């Protein structure tokens, strides 16, 4: 009797152990582990500030979805208008030093916004300018990270590090909005920005110390025509081009939760900032549940990217019909899992098929199409939810 009981239990434990080992393989590397912990804190700080920016715009504008869309667009616009120069900036510098520059700029923006809010000096134009500047820092950070993790973890762990980055980002999507929502509910929204500044001070110090355990790779030498070279490289590689354009199309229509969910929380679910934070957290919980599948995939090809795109859109349409907050939270969790698989599969495919010398520029061009597509989608979605409602925004995004 005991043998028949312990057999299945032992088998399940063995499977769970293999999944855990496959999911955390890159974390066994000391340099990547230290970087990952700093990245985790940074993602939490970013989500606290993103939530605060959206809610601040919502309050200043007396509940305008269009205003929230404009602020969201301002945060993502640098990846679109500055992408080629950001990519070249990253390729010409040691990636760790580029990450430090991004962290310092984030601190400056967060402190400035926190002080302005504390003294009630903030307006929508000022908020848009600071969101744009913070977005430029994020664009430099994400482009640099794309190449830096390959330096400290290696190409064979590219899929695993992409999934772990997604896990970090989505764990922060749970913790950050809840923490930000709590601060906003206390009437201290300025603390959201100041907390992010303190977090990024720690991130910068972590990156300074990284030089003790991981050497910086040599940056690319300066020469004329390097921006044009990045465009030509992408034009010649069909697989890269198709992957980037497909994910960019999805981002225009479907990746606008910062715009949709405040309206959904207040107007449809009759909630407040806490409700908004729970909806954002549900996306993160779903993504975390999808990490083992994404992190242990042996191959990342165009077929997986296409299937993940279809699943992501279908789950958004399903969410638009979810009755009540419990069903909506479950539907958003499903969206989060599918979104993680899409982002992991597409980013890993771009990482492992790009020339290392071109990686910064390729990632920046990917940012133009993906992150840079978000401003257009944010403004369009804000207009649609004002004209129709938040559920229509989910449905149209999924069908798009």
C-alpha positions, 0 to 999 in steps of 0.5 A: 500500500505504501509503495503504491502511494509513494510511487505517484508522489515521488514521480510528481516531486521529481517532475516538479524538481525538473521544472524548477531546475529548468526554470531557474538554470540561469540563476545558478550563475553568480553574475546573473543572479546579482543582476536579476535581484537588482532588476527585480527591484527596478521592475517593482519601482517602475510599476509603482510609478506607472500606476501612479502616473496613470492614476494621477493623469486620471485625477487631473483630467477628471476621469478622461481616458484620452488623458490617460492614453496621452500620458501612457503614449508619452512614456512609450514614445521615446522608443519610437522617436529615439529608437535608432539613436538609443540602439547606437548609444547602447552598441557604442558603450559597455552595456553595464554603463548604459544601464547605470546611465538609465538608472540615474535618469530614472532617479532624476525623473522620479524625484522631480515628479515626487516633489512637484506632486507633493507641492501640488505643482504638477499639470498634465503637460509637466506629467507628459514631459516627465513621463517621456523622459522616464520612458527614454530611461526605460528604452535605454535600460531595456535595450541594454539589458537585451545584450547584457544578459547574454554577456553574463549568462550566455546564448545557451541560456537566452530563452531562460533569461528571457522567461526570468525577465518576464517573471521578474516584470510580472512579479513586479506587476503584482507587487508594484500596483498593490504597493502603489494602490496602497500609497494612493489610497492613503492620499500620498501619491507623491511617495510612489515616485520617491519610492521608485527613486530610492529603489533605482538608487539601489539598482545603480549601486548594484550595477556599479558593483557588478564590475567586480564579478563580470567583465564588461564586453568591448563596445562597438567603435564609432564610425559613420553610417551605423544607424543606417547599417541597423536598418539594412541589417533588419531589412536583409533578415526575413525571420527577424523582420517578420517576428518584430512586425507581428509583435508590433501589430499586437502591441498597437491594439492589445497592449494598452491595459494602463488605459483600459483598466482604470476605466474598467475599475471605476465605471464597470466594476464600480471600484477605485485605485485599489480595484485598478491595482488588483486588475493589474496584479491579476495580469502579473499572477497569470504571467508568473503561472506561465513562467515554467512553460516559457522558461523550459521551451527547447526551441523558440521559432516563428510557429510558437510566436504565431500561436502565442499571438493567437492565444493572447488575442483570444484571451482578451476577447474572452475577458471582454465578456467576463461577468463580475470582478472574480471572472475578470481577474481570472480572465486577466490572469489568462491574458497575462500567461499568454502575453508572457509566452508571446514576449518570451518567444519573440524576444528570444528569437530576436536575441539568438538570431541577431549578430552580437555587434548589431544587437543594440540596434536590432533591439532598438528597432524592435522597440520602435515597432513594439514599445513605440507602437504603444503610443498610437495604440494608447491614444486610439484605445483611450478614444475608444473607451471614452466613446464606447467603454472599457470592455469594448477596448478589450474586445477590439484589442483582442480582435486586432 
